[in-house]
Amino acid sequence: MKKWFAVIGNPIAHSLSPYMHDTWLQELEMEATYIPIHVEEGKLEGAVQALKLLGCSGWNVTVPYKEAIIPFLDEIDESATHIGAVNTVVKTVDGKFVGYNTDGFGFIQSLGPIKADDRILMLGAGGAARGIVHAFKQRGFKNIAIANRTYANAEKLVEDLQLGQALTLQEAEDNLELFDIIVQTTSLGMKSNSTTLPIKLNKIKEDAIVADIVYNPLVTPFLEEAEKYNVRTINGLGMLVHQGALAFSYWNELNPDSDEMILRLTEQLGGNYVNR
Ligand code: ATR
């Protein structure tokens, strides 16, 4: 039988994952396909049963099911357990369904070469930040501060992951010159018309890297602001592609071409924006 993969979520129509994975499958001449599946609210358990019954070899999980899927899987790997969220499900040779989380590692990969002693400032303490902080921890990074609108949520993340230091957004803004890498994960990044920024950047180091996990728009209001300071900026497309490539490698034991895919998707999203 032709192998098939999927992504489940709600909404799912605008997901770029089917294009990305289908392109890679074709490029690597694999007899397989990847389809988007819209899962109605309250129907997750049935959808997972159907995926298993119909022979799906593995699937991605996106909003809002990354946490809710956990009880329906046979095993969860260590990273996904700590993060409390799964974005990739792999069917093993003995028919078990195992959950992984490739988001955080995908994000770190999108930064390119960085040093383990780089000082990192996370803006936001939600689910996305949790995955990324955990991946930084796994990779041996120690200098991490988490700044959040609700300080208690930053404190909780520090406590849960036993790493870093909690800050208010104001403290982050006032001490911005201390950080080499600034990662914007708050929901503010998604409002394309918004000019509201989580913090001001006037104290940024000239060799800092500013990353946003959002890829649509390619240049978020936060990255637009960062560009005014002429620092290196990185949008969320790299994270999307690298998390997908890692999932692809778990399923197929092959590494697809991520760099080419970032260029193609940038073009599709109407950008000529290249990370500097
Ligand atoms: P995700 O899974 O994308 O991380 P989330 O878990 O809902 O989404 O987290 C959203 C993050 O954006 C949180 O850190 C949230 O801050 P609070 O903990 O204070 O809610 C942050 N956020 C949302 N709206 C914000 C705003 N208007 N200003 C600053 N931070 C905001």
Residues whose N, C-alpha, C, O or C-beta is under 5 A from the ligand:
A	BS01	ATR	G124 A125 G126 G127 A128 A129 N148 R149 T150 N153 T185 T186 S187 L188
